[in-house]
Amino acid sequence: MKSIIGRCSVAAAFAALVLLFISGGVAQARDERRVLALKMCICGLTNLHVKDGQLRWEHLYFHPPGTHAWCKGIGTVDGVAWEDWTKSFVLPVETDSRNVAFHPVQCRGNCVLVQSPSAENGWEAIYQFDDFVLSGPDDYCVNIVIGGPPESAADQSVQHIRPAPAKHGGRPLFPGNGGSLRDESCAPNLVSRLGIR
C-alpha cells in the first residue's frame, strides 16, 4: 500500500511539474514580441483598430482601404491577403494586455498614433492613415510591434501633409511636419532584424 501511495505521489509531482513547464511556456510565448507588416492602398482617411487579436478598419472619408480603382491589388498582413476591408483580420498572436506600437515604413501622407492600448480602453490601439489632401491612392506600410516596450506617439507617427479636417476625423499630432519613416523593410519575419526576440 505504501509503495502505491509513493508512486501516486511521484506521479502527481511529475504531473505538476509538467503543468508548470507548459504554463510557463504559454506565458513565455505570450510575452514574446511579434512584428507584423501591414500593407494597404489608401486614398482618403481611415483608422486601423487593433483589439482582441484582430485588425479592423474604421473608414472615415473618400475611398475605403484598397478599393480605389487605381489600387493594384488588395492589402496584406505578413503577405496574407486582407480581401474584404469590412471584415476583421484575425492575427496569429494575442493583443490583450500587451503593448502595441506602430512603425511607419511607407507613408506618403500622415500616419499617426491615435490611441495606445491600456486597461482603461480595453487594450485597443488606434492608428490613422491620412491621405486626405493628396490626389489618387498610394501604398502605405506599417510594421505593427506587439508585445514590445512602450514607445512615444511621436516615435510612432509621421506627418508629411496638412492633416485632414477635424470634422472628418483628422488627427494632427504635430503643430507642423514631424516624425520620420522607419528604416525597416515592410515584410514578414522582421523579428530578428529589429533585434526583437
Residue frames as qw, qx, qy, qz and C-alpha x, y, z in Angstrom:
[[0.000, 0.885, 0.465, 0.000, 0.00, 0.00, 0.00],
 [0.315, -0.784, 0.102, 0.525, 2.85, 2.40, 0.90],
 [0.403, -0.149, 0.581, 0.691, 4.51, 1.77, -2.44],
 [0.208, 0.638, 0.648, 0.360, 1.27, 2.59, -4.32],
 [0.155, -0.939, -0.236, 0.195, 0.90, 5.85, -2.35],
 [0.435, -0.565, 0.330, 0.618, 4.57, 6.63, -3.02],
 [0.375, 0.180, 0.662, 0.624, 4.14, 6.03, -6.76],
 [0.071, 0.822, 0.541, 0.163, 0.97, 8.18, -6.83],
 [0.281, -0.871, -0.037, 0.401, 2.82, 10.99, -5.07],
 [0.419, -0.313, 0.507, 0.685, 5.68, 10.79, -7.57],
 [0.274, 0.458, 0.695, 0.482, 3.20, 10.73, -10.49],
 [0.061, -0.912, -0.401, 0.053, 1.32, 13.72, -9.06],
 [0.355, -0.732, 0.174, 0.555, 4.56, 15.64, -8.55],
 [0.402, -0.029, 0.630, 0.664, 5.64, 14.84, -12.11],
 [0.166, 0.686, 0.639, 0.306, 2.25, 15.95, -13.48],
 [0.188, -0.919, -0.199, 0.282, 2.52, 19.19, -11.51],
 [0.397, -0.501, 0.388, 0.664, 5.99, 19.83, -12.94],
 [0.332, 0.288, 0.696, 0.567, 4.74, 19.19, -16.48],
 [0.022, 0.854, 0.510, 0.095, 1.83, 21.61, -15.96],
 [0.313, -0.825, 0.028, 0.469, 4.17, 24.21, -14.52],
 [0.418, -0.224, 0.550, 0.687, 6.51, 23.83, -17.51],
 [0.237, 0.514, 0.690, 0.451, 3.65, 24.05, -20.01],
 [0.083, -0.921, -0.374, 0.074, 2.05, 27.07, -18.35],
 [0.378, -0.673, 0.215, 0.599, 5.46, 28.75, -18.20],
 [0.384, 0.058, 0.645, 0.658, 5.85, 28.07, -21.92],
 [0.113, 0.749, 0.601, 0.255, 2.46, 29.63, -22.62],
 [0.236, -0.909, -0.134, 0.317, 3.33, 32.69, -20.55],
 [0.429, -0.433, 0.420, 0.673, 6.67, 32.97, -22.28],
 [0.319, 0.345, 0.676, 0.567, 5.04, 32.68, -25.72],
 [0.016, -0.880, -0.473, -0.041, 2.51, 35.35, -24.71],
 [0.313, -0.842, 0.063, 0.434, 5.30, 37.70, -23.65],
 [0.588, -0.028, 0.488, 0.645, 7.25, 37.14, -26.87],
 [0.184, 0.643, -0.048, -0.742, 7.37, 40.17, -29.18],
 [0.575, 0.369, 0.668, 0.296, 5.99, 39.84, -32.69],
 [0.069, 0.492, -0.202, -0.844, 6.23, 42.15, -35.69],
 [0.510, 0.491, 0.702, 0.081, 3.56, 42.05, -38.38],
 [0.125, -0.195, 0.338, 0.912, 3.75, 44.01, -41.63],
 [0.386, 0.667, 0.581, -0.263, 0.54, 45.65, -42.86],
 [0.154, -0.105, 0.467, 0.864, 0.46, 46.87, -46.46],
 [0.275, 0.661, 0.677, -0.170, -2.60, 48.70, -47.81],
 [0.212, 0.342, 0.381, 0.832, -3.55, 51.02, -50.66],
 [0.108, -0.625, -0.532, 0.561, -5.01, 54.16, -49.08],
 [0.106, 0.362, 0.339, 0.862, -6.97, 57.02, -50.65],
 [0.417, -0.690, -0.294, -0.513, -8.64, 59.24, -48.09],
 [0.182, -0.510, 0.561, -0.626, -8.83, 58.91, -44.34],
 [0.850, -0.207, -0.424, -0.233, -9.15, 55.72, -42.32],
 [0.375, -0.631, 0.574, -0.363, -8.33, 54.37, -38.87],
 [0.665, 0.120, -0.737, 0.006, -6.87, 50.96, -38.08],
 [0.637, -0.553, 0.276, -0.460, -8.05, 49.37, -34.82],
 [0.506, 0.237, -0.815, 0.155, -6.08, 46.61, -33.07],
 [0.515, -0.325, 0.461, -0.646, -8.07, 44.79, -30.40],
 [0.847, -0.049, 0.421, -0.319, -8.80, 41.22, -29.24],
 [0.548, -0.197, 0.729, 0.360, -6.13, 39.79, -31.56],
 [0.499, 0.597, 0.584, 0.232, -7.75, 41.34, -34.63],
 [0.148, -0.172, 0.197, 0.954, -7.28, 44.24, -37.04],
 [0.229, 0.702, 0.674, -0.028, -10.32, 46.26, -38.08],
 [0.228, 0.215, 0.237, 0.920, -10.76, 49.28, -40.37],
 [0.062, 0.747, 0.500, -0.434, -12.86, 52.31, -39.44],
 [0.386, 0.340, 0.408, 0.754, -13.26, 54.18, -42.71],
 [0.093, -0.606, -0.347, 0.709, -13.82, 57.93, -42.36],
 [0.326, 0.781, 0.025, -0.531, -13.66, 59.67, -45.76],
 [0.376, 0.581, -0.560, -0.455, -13.23, 59.11, -49.52],
 [0.776, 0.189, -0.551, -0.243, -12.37, 55.56, -50.66],
 [0.849, -0.463, 0.220, -0.129, -12.27, 52.65, -48.18],
 [0.338, -0.614, 0.677, 0.226, -8.89, 50.88, -47.90],
 [0.361, -0.141, 0.860, 0.332, -7.83, 49.04, -51.04],
 [0.466, 0.561, 0.674, -0.120, -10.94, 49.94, -53.05],
 [0.198, 0.757, -0.164, -0.600, -9.79, 52.81, -55.27],
 [0.851, 0.510, 0.088, -0.090, -9.76, 51.88, -58.97],
 [0.407, 0.773, -0.464, 0.144, -6.04, 52.67, -59.16],
 [0.567, -0.543, 0.593, -0.177, -5.11, 50.34, -56.30],
 [0.547, 0.410, -0.704, -0.192, -3.04, 47.42, -57.57],
 [0.579, -0.072, -0.805, 0.112, -4.49, 44.59, -55.59],
 [0.618, -0.694, -0.281, -0.241, -5.68, 44.10, -52.07],
 [0.208, -0.779, 0.478, -0.349, -3.99, 44.70, -48.75],
 [0.810, 0.051, -0.569, 0.134, -1.89, 42.14, -46.91],
 [0.527, -0.739, 0.340, -0.245, -0.81, 41.32, -43.37],
 [0.465, -0.475, 0.734, 0.137, 2.53, 39.48, -43.41],
 [0.089, 0.236, -0.807, -0.534, 1.82, 38.53, -47.02],
 [0.127, 0.383, 0.912, -0.072, -1.65, 37.12, -46.22],
 [0.048, -0.378, -0.444, -0.811, -4.41, 38.79, -48.24],
 [0.115, 0.413, 0.588, -0.686, -6.90, 41.00, -46.45],
 [0.145, 0.296, 0.722, 0.609, -9.51, 40.87, -49.20],
 [0.212, -0.726, -0.535, -0.377, -12.53, 42.49, -47.58],
 [0.170, 0.330, -0.353, 0.859, -11.87, 45.69, -45.64],
 [0.562, -0.449, -0.061, -0.692, -15.31, 45.42, -43.97],
 [0.920, -0.285, -0.267, -0.041, -14.27, 42.22, -42.17],
 [0.445, -0.796, 0.408, -0.027, -11.80, 41.93, -39.30],
 [0.670, 0.470, -0.565, 0.106, -8.42, 40.28, -39.88],
 [0.849, -0.526, 0.040, -0.043, -7.57, 37.69, -37.23],
 [0.145, 0.792, -0.578, 0.129, -3.92, 37.93, -36.13],
 [0.822, 0.063, -0.556, 0.106, -1.70, 34.94, -35.31],
 [0.397, 0.041, -0.576, 0.713, -0.94, 36.49, -31.91],
 [0.291, -0.760, -0.567, 0.125, -2.96, 37.77, -28.94],
 [0.229, 0.535, -0.043, 0.812, -3.01, 41.51, -28.26],
 [0.547, -0.755, -0.240, -0.273, -4.93, 41.72, -24.97],
 [0.651, -0.738, 0.079, 0.160, -2.88, 43.10, -22.05],
 [0.737, -0.044, 0.258, 0.623, 0.05, 43.75, -24.40],
 [0.012, -0.702, 0.123, 0.702, 1.64, 46.88, -25.75],
 [0.650, 0.522, 0.470, 0.290, 1.10, 47.58, -29.45],
 [0.143, -0.697, 0.187, 0.677, 3.34, 50.02, -31.33],
 [0.689, 0.665, 0.285, 0.040, 3.42, 51.12, -34.97],
 [0.422, -0.457, 0.391, 0.678, 6.49, 51.73, -37.13],
 [0.572, 0.757, 0.142, -0.281, 5.60, 53.69, -40.29],
 [0.626, -0.191, 0.545, 0.525, 7.78, 52.46, -43.15],
 [0.170, 0.229, 0.573, 0.768, 5.97, 53.77, -46.23],
 [0.006, -0.732, -0.583, 0.352, 3.66, 56.75, -45.77],
 [0.315, 0.452, 0.331, 0.766, 3.00, 59.41, -48.41],
 [0.254, -0.747, -0.206, -0.579, 0.63, 61.43, -46.24],
 [0.279, -0.557, 0.519, -0.585, 0.25, 61.14, -42.48],
 [0.735, -0.171, -0.657, 0.004, 0.48, 58.05, -40.31],
 [0.111, -0.509, 0.426, -0.740, -0.29, 58.98, -36.72],
 [0.286, -0.196, -0.886, 0.306, -0.97, 57.22, -33.48],
 [0.400, -0.542, -0.244, -0.698, -4.45, 58.00, -32.19],
 [0.707, -0.540, 0.202, -0.410, -4.53, 55.72, -29.14],
 [0.244, 0.376, -0.877, 0.174, -2.17, 53.34, -27.37],
 [0.695, -0.328, -0.599, -0.226, -3.71, 50.26, -25.74],
 [0.050, -0.319, 0.646, -0.691, -4.38, 50.25, -21.99],
 [0.060, -0.302, -0.918, 0.250, -6.65, 48.57, -19.47],
 [0.193, 0.456, 0.335, -0.802, -8.80, 51.72, -19.46],
 [0.491, 0.436, -0.260, -0.708, -9.62, 51.48, -23.20],
 [0.922, 0.112, 0.286, -0.237, -9.97, 47.69, -23.32],
 [0.567, -0.330, 0.606, 0.449, -6.48, 47.18, -24.82],
 [0.596, 0.680, 0.408, 0.131, -7.40, 48.84, -28.10],
 [0.350, -0.387, 0.286, 0.804, -4.79, 50.58, -30.25],
 [0.481, 0.790, 0.373, -0.072, -5.88, 53.01, -32.99],
 [0.419, -0.319, 0.393, 0.754, -3.69, 54.23, -35.84],
 [0.446, 0.771, 0.269, -0.367, -4.68, 56.70, -38.56],
 [0.504, 0.076, 0.539, 0.671, -3.76, 56.72, -42.25],
 [0.183, 0.819, 0.246, -0.486, -4.35, 60.19, -43.70],
 [0.409, 0.063, 0.570, 0.710, -4.09, 60.58, -47.48],
 [0.194, 0.730, 0.560, -0.339, -6.93, 63.12, -47.45],
 [0.171, 0.854, -0.039, -0.490, -5.50, 66.12, -49.36],
 [0.200, -0.419, 0.726, 0.507, -3.46, 64.13, -51.90],
 [0.670, 0.383, -0.225, -0.595, -4.61, 63.11, -55.38],
 [0.783, 0.223, -0.557, -0.164, -5.20, 59.42, -56.02],
 [0.882, -0.466, 0.027, -0.067, -4.21, 56.48, -53.82],
 [0.289, 0.669, -0.660, 0.183, -0.82, 55.28, -52.64],
 [0.832, -0.138, -0.529, 0.097, 0.59, 52.18, -50.96],
 [0.321, -0.739, 0.377, -0.457, 1.17, 52.51, -47.23],
 [0.787, -0.004, -0.594, 0.167, 3.10, 50.15, -44.97],
 [0.349, -0.691, 0.392, -0.497, 3.35, 49.99, -41.21],
 [0.534, 0.085, -0.815, 0.209, 5.04, 47.38, -39.05],
 [0.634, -0.597, -0.045, -0.489, 2.93, 46.52, -36.03],
 [0.326, 0.318, -0.781, 0.427, 5.03, 45.57, -33.00],
 [0.739, -0.485, -0.226, -0.410, 3.05, 43.51, -30.49],
 [0.876, -0.419, -0.170, 0.170, 4.49, 42.94, -27.03],
 [0.575, 0.350, -0.194, 0.713, 7.41, 45.36, -27.33],
 [0.298, -0.365, -0.419, 0.776, 8.26, 48.19, -24.93],
 [0.158, 0.871, 0.403, -0.234, 6.10, 51.34, -24.90],
 [0.450, 0.148, 0.276, 0.836, 7.02, 53.97, -27.50],
 [0.073, 0.471, 0.223, -0.851, 6.10, 57.65, -27.63],
 [0.544, 0.689, 0.433, -0.207, 3.39, 58.86, -30.01],
 [0.212, 0.856, -0.316, -0.349, 5.99, 60.92, -31.89],
 [0.230, -0.427, 0.842, 0.235, 8.17, 57.83, -32.45],
 [0.448, 0.267, 0.853, 0.017, 5.19, 56.00, -33.96],
 [0.377, 0.808, 0.401, -0.212, 4.00, 58.80, -36.22],
 [0.371, -0.090, 0.380, 0.843, 4.98, 60.71, -39.32],
 [0.277, 0.803, 0.426, -0.311, 3.24, 63.75, -40.77],
 [0.458, 0.023, 0.450, 0.766, 4.03, 64.95, -44.31],
 [0.015, -0.455, -0.500, -0.737, 0.91, 66.91, -45.24],
 [0.338, -0.231, 0.222, -0.885, -1.73, 69.19, -43.77],
 [0.157, 0.117, 0.944, -0.266, -3.96, 66.91, -41.68],
 [0.161, -0.475, -0.738, -0.452, -7.50, 66.10, -42.74],
 [0.297, -0.491, 0.056, -0.817, -10.10, 68.44, -41.21],
 [0.126, -0.095, 0.824, -0.544, -11.13, 67.55, -37.67],
 [0.647, 0.165, 0.194, -0.719, -14.78, 67.49, -38.78],
 [0.807, 0.295, -0.425, -0.286, -13.93, 64.45, -40.95],
 [0.941, -0.337, 0.000, 0.039, -11.90, 62.76, -38.20],
 [0.591, 0.588, -0.330, 0.442, -8.41, 64.08, -38.98],
 [0.734, -0.658, -0.082, 0.146, -5.99, 63.74, -36.05],
 [0.406, 0.757, -0.345, 0.378, -2.94, 66.00, -36.20],
 [0.821, -0.387, -0.257, 0.331, -0.15, 65.05, -33.84],
 [0.533, -0.184, 0.000, 0.826, 2.41, 67.74, -34.55],
 [0.125, 0.786, 0.186, -0.576, 1.95, 71.52, -34.99],
 [0.385, 0.697, -0.408, -0.446, 3.85, 71.18, -38.29],
 [0.821, 0.301, -0.481, -0.067, 5.64, 68.43, -40.15],
 [0.384, -0.610, 0.624, -0.302, 7.13, 65.90, -37.78],
 [0.874, -0.095, 0.465, -0.103, 8.19, 62.34, -37.23],
 [0.193, 0.590, -0.684, -0.382, 10.23, 60.19, -39.59],
 [0.915, 0.152, -0.250, -0.278, 9.79, 56.97, -41.52],
 [0.740, -0.477, 0.473, 0.033, 11.50, 53.90, -40.06],
 [0.314, 0.597, -0.694, -0.251, 14.48, 52.38, -41.81],
 [0.543, -0.075, 0.815, -0.187, 12.91, 48.92, -41.84],
 [0.146, -0.013, -0.812, -0.565, 11.71, 46.58, -44.52],
 [0.643, 0.034, 0.220, -0.732, 7.99, 46.11, -44.87],
 [0.632, 0.195, -0.712, -0.235, 7.96, 42.35, -44.95],
 [0.878, -0.414, -0.150, -0.188, 7.17, 39.32, -42.79],
 [0.901, -0.183, -0.172, 0.355, 9.62, 37.94, -40.26],
 [0.212, 0.806, -0.185, 0.521, 11.15, 41.22, -39.09],
 [0.740, -0.669, -0.064, -0.013, 11.76, 39.97, -35.56],
 [0.816, -0.188, 0.051, 0.545, 15.49, 39.31, -35.97],
 [0.407, 0.525, 0.134, 0.735, 16.14, 42.48, -37.96],
 [0.256, -0.802, -0.048, -0.538, 14.57, 44.65, -35.28],
 [0.218, 0.345, -0.730, 0.549, 16.52, 42.86, -32.56],
 [0.646, -0.252, 0.256, -0.673, 13.30, 41.60, -31.01],
 [0.419, 0.137, -0.897, -0.040, 13.39, 38.05, -29.73]]
